[in-house]
């Protein structure tokens, strides 16, 4: 019951905020123009600030775990490479190819990683998990931009892809925060507090916009893609990568960090990014909604399995 309560406590705020957004649209408090403008604002301003703050506040000296960080990065690259070769074989629409690839390899690690680790091991023990953000999130964003840019116009233009990567606000925020962290630069307290307050508003705002943009009728048009994406994100990816992590000897907190990385639902920002980069945002949004819903069950099962096995 504790494992189920943990999973529910992590996932419920997601659904509450999405439900609020959906309700506001149904009541006429949000229209399509407002949703489009606010989604652009979240993508270009709020999400970069959230990413910057999450990386900036990690402690390099006490939390550096190079084997864990290397394993996480290599595993993500491997999954992306497999999906890049596999997804185009069964999905023919370019606007959905990049979205499916992104929805399966890119998890909601920022929102899930720290709460899951803290609930299992305590706030004072989760430094290595927090530091994973500085490697995983920039990698997620670079690969997400590549996957969406490749299929934006149906033609692979690497110069355009590189330009899209270089100009992506999330990647620029990652580079800035990692650079400041490595140089040991400290932001003025007033500035940090203001940015932290903005970061706190990002996830609820992004979730409400997602809920406001969601149309249940659209599920009928892409239920196969939703089924494939949710199964890949919540079952196939964690099954394969957690097995590999166990074989490599990862246990306890380190394995919990990888569990949160691999078994979390599709990233909320994947919807916003798809909408801004000409991907199928309806499919992206449904992957977030349905993977978040079913993650209550799958996260519970993964935690129970690993606890029963004595691995965490």
N, C-alpha and C positions, 0 to 999 in steps of 0.2 A: 504493500500500500504506500510506503514511503516513496518508492520509485515512481509510482503512478502520480502521486501528489506532486513530486518534483517536476515531472514532465508537464502536468497540467498547469502548474504555477508558471512555468516558462512560456507555455504556448498561449494561455488564456489572454494575456494582454495583447497579443497579436490579433486575436479574433475580436476582442472588444473594440479595438481601434478600427479594424476593417469594417465591423458592423456599424460603428458610428458613421464612417464615411458613406457606406451604402445607404444608411437611413437618411443622412443629410441630402444625398442626391434625390432620393425618393420623395423627400419633403420639399424639394425645390430650392434648398439652401446652397446647393452646388450645381452649376451647369457645366456643359462640356468645355466652354471657353475658359472658365475659371480653372477647371481641372487641368487643361493643357498648359496654361500659364504657370500654375503652381507646380506641376510636374517638372517643368523646365527649371524653375527656381530651385527645387529640391535637388535636381541633378547637378546644377552648376554651382550651388552655394552650400546648401545644408549638408548634403552627403560628404562633400570634400572636408568640411569643418569637422564632422563626426569622425571621419577617418583620420584626420590630422591629430585630433585630441586622443584617440585610442592608441595611436602609435607613440605620440609624444610622452604619454604618462607611463610608459613601460620602463622598467629598471634593468638596464643592460647588464650591470655587474653581477647582480645576485640571481638573475633569472636566465642567463645565457645557457642554452642547451643545444649545442650545434648538431649532434646526431638526431635529435628530435626535429629540429627545424629542417635539416637536410632531407630526412625521411618524408616529412609532410610536403615539402616542395617537389621532390621527385615523384611522389605518388600522384600529386595533382597534375603534373606534366604528363605522366603516363596515362591517366584517365582521359585527359584532354586529347591526347594523340589517338587513343583508341576510338573515342567518340567522333573525332574529325574524319576518321576513315569509315566508321560504321553508320552514323546517322544519315549521310547522303544516300546510302543504299536503300533505305526504306522511306525516306521523306523527300518528296520531289519539289516542294515549294521552298524557294530560297529564303523567304521571309520567316519560315518556321525552322529551317535548318540551324541557323545560328542560335535561335532562341532555345531550341531543344538541347543543343550542346551546352549552352550556358546553364540551363536549368538543371542539368544532371551533374555537371562537375563543380558548380559553384554553390556552396552552402551558405546558410545564414550564420556564419561562425561568430560574427561580432555580437549578435544578440544572444546566441545559445551558448557559446564557448565558456565565457566567464561564469554565468549563472549555474551551469551544470557542474563545472569544476568546483565552484565555491560551495555548492550544496553538498557535494560528496566529500570534500576535503577541508573546507574552511577558507575564509578570505585570505588568511595569512600564508597560505601554502600554494597559491595559484600563479606565482610569478612566471614560471616557464610557459604556462598556457597563455597568459596575457602577452608574452613576448612573441608567441607564434603569430599574433596579429600583424606584426611588422613585416613578416615574410609572406604569410598566406594571403592577406588582403590585397597588397599590391599585385601579387601574382594572379589572383582571381581577376582583378580588374584589367590587367594587360591581356590575359587570355580571353576575357569576355569581349573586349574591344576587337580583338583579332577575329573571334568567331562571328561577331555581328558585321564587321566591316567586309569580311570575305564574301558574305552573301547579301550585302546591301544592294548591289546593282546586278548581281548575277555574274559578275566578272571579277576575277582575282587580280587586283592591282596592288602590288606590295608597297609601292610608293604612297598610295592613298591609305593603306593600312597603317604604315609607319607614321604617317601624318596624323591619322586618327588616334593612334596610341599616344603620340607626343602631346596632342592637344586635349586629351581627355582630362577633365577636372579632377577625377578621382586619382588618376595616376600622378598628376602634378602635385596633388596634396600628399600622396605617399612619398614622393621624392623629397619634397620640402621637409616633411616631418622626420623621415629617416636621416636626412642631412643634418638637421638641427640636433637630433638625438646623438648622432655620432660626434658632432663638434662640441657637444656639451653646452650648447646655448640654452639659456633659460628665458622664457617669455616673462614680461612684466606681469605681476600678479593680477592687475586690473584687466589686462588683455586676455590672459588665460581664463579668468573667471567668466568674462563675456563670451568667449568662444565655447567654454564648457556648457554654459547655459543654452547656447544655440544648439550644441551637439545633443543635449538632452531632449530638445524638441524635435529632432530630426526623425527618429524612428516612429513616434506616434503620428507625426504629420505625413510621412511617407505611407504609413499603413492606412490612414484615413483616405488619402488620395487613391490608393489602390482599391479600397472598398468602394469608393465613389465611382471608379472606372469599371467596376466588375459588372458583367451581364451574364446571368445564369443561362440564358438562352444560347449563348455562344458555345457552351460546353458541347452541345450536340454536334457542332461542326468540326470539333477537333478532339473528340473523346479518346481516340486511339493515341494521339500524341500526348494527351494528358496522362493516360494510363502508363504509357512507356516512360514518360518523364518522371512521374511519381515513383514508379517501381525502381527505376534506375537510381534516383536520388536517395530513396529511403531504404532500399533493400539490397540491390546488386552492388552498388559502390561500397557501402559499409561492410557488406559480407566479405567482399574480396580484400579490401584494404585492412580491415581489422584482423583478418586471418594472417595477412602478411606482417602486420605489426606484432602480433603474438609470436610469430616465428622469429622475428628480429629481437625478441626479448623485451618489448615495451610492456610495462605493468603499472598499476596504481595510477598516480596522478598523470604520468606521461600518456598512458593508454586512455585515460579519461579525456585528455585534451584532444587526442586523435578521434575518439568516439564523437565528441562534440563537433569536430571538423567534418567527419565523414557522414554522420547520421542526422545532421540538422537539415531542416527543409530548405527549399530553394531561397536564395537571398532576396530580400525585399527590394533591394536596389536593382535587381535584374529586370524587374518590371519597368522601372523608371528609365534604365539604360536602353531597353528595347524600344520604348516609346520615343526616345530621343534619337535613335539610330536606325529608324525605319524597319525595325523588326516587327514581328506579329505580337503586339503588346497584349492583345486579348489572351493569346496562348501563354505568354509570360506571366500575366496576372493570375491565370487559373493554375499554373504550376505552383506559384507561391501559395495560393489559397488552399488547394487540395493537399499539397505536400505538408503545409503547416497543420492541416486538420489531421491527417493520418500519422504525422510525426508523434502525436500524443501516444498512439499505440506502439509504433515502432521504436521510439526512444525508450519507452517503458520496457519493451521486450529486450532491447540491446543491453540496457542496464542490468536487468534481471539475469540475463544469460552470463554476462561478464562477472557479476557478483557471485552467482552460483558456482562459476568456475574458479573463483578465488583470484581473478585477474585484477580486480579493482576493489 
